Amino acid sequence: MSSYSDHLNDLSRERSHKETPGNTSSAVSETYLSHPVFGLLVNLCIIDMQSALYASLYAKRLFFLVTASNAGLEINNISRDNARVALEKRLAVLRKSGFNQDYEQLKGIYKNTFSG
């Protein structure tokens, strides 16, 4: 179990080095996390400086809020409705901020994930 904790801590450190206060773009470049029960999780979008929304890779029916802190990563499952609302809020922030490219990319992810 400690190797999994070490892995999460390494991911947390890598993430904190890559993100700067001005770098809150929701552009996704295929970021994955390995969950011990649910397998690979794919990043849907960055919510804020400390958290991101992930979904199960294959079905995209299970959603997780991943929060980074000094203690490591905390992975909490959330409902489909809560995930949809979180993504909609992020879309609104991007639209108001004028990040048009990020907005269009996230809008495509939203449609692919929550349509049908």
N, C-alpha and C positions, 0 to 999 in steps of 0.2 A: 504494500500500500504506500510505503514511503516513496517508491520510485514514481508513482502517479502524482503524489504531492510535489515531488521535485520537478516533474515535467510541467505541472501547472505553474509553479513558481518561475521556471525558466520562460514560459510563454508570457507570463505577466511582466517579467523584466524586459523581454524583447519588445512587447507592446508599448511599455512606458518609454523606451528609448526611441521608438519610431514616431510616436505621437507628440506633437508640440501643441501649444495652446491654439495656434492658428490652423492646425491640421485636423479639423473635425469633419472632413469630407466623408460622405457616406459611400463613396465609391468602393466597390468590393472587388478585391483581386483574389478570389477563390481562397479564402482563409478557412481552415478546418480546425476543429478540436476533436480529440478522441475522448468519448465518454465511456466509462467502464460498463455501463448497462445498455445505452442506446446507440453505441457505435459512433460513426463519424457524424459530426455536426458541421453544417456549412453556415458561414456568416451571411446573414441577409443584409444587415446594415449596422452602422455605428449609431448608437442612440445619443451618447454624450461622451465626455472624456474618460469616464470610468466604465461604461457599459455598452454592450452590443447585443443585438438580437440574432440568435442562431436557430436553425431548424434541422431536424434529422435529415440526413443527406438523401436517402432513397425515397421516402414517402413524402417528406416535407409536410407532415401532419402533426409532428410534435415540435413544440417551440420552447426555447430556453432563453432566459435573460442571463447573460454572463457579465459579471461585475468584477473588475480588477481592483485590488487593494494591496496594501503592503503585505498582507498575510497570504496573498495569492489570488487565484481566481475562484469565484463562487458561482456555481451553475445552478440556477433555479428554473424548474419547468413552469411555464405559464400557459394559459388557455389560448386557443386559436383566436378568440375575440380580443383578448388582451394584446396578443402579438399584432393583430391587425390594427388596433388603436395606436399602439406604440409606433408602428411603421407610418400610419397616417399622420401622427404628430410630427415625426421626423420629416415627412414630405412637406408639411406646412412650413416648418422652419427653413428648409432649403428653398422653397418657393419665395418666402418673404426675404430671405438673405440674398437672393439673386444668383445662387449656384445652379444655373440652368442645366449644365451637363450632368451634374450629380443628381439633380431633380429628375431629369429624364431617365437616367439609368435606374434610379430607385423606383420610379413609377413603373418601369418595365418589370422589375423584380416583384413589385406589389401585384401587378396583373397576373404574372406567372404563378405566384404563390397563392393568391386568394380568389382567383377566378375559377369557377367550376367546382 
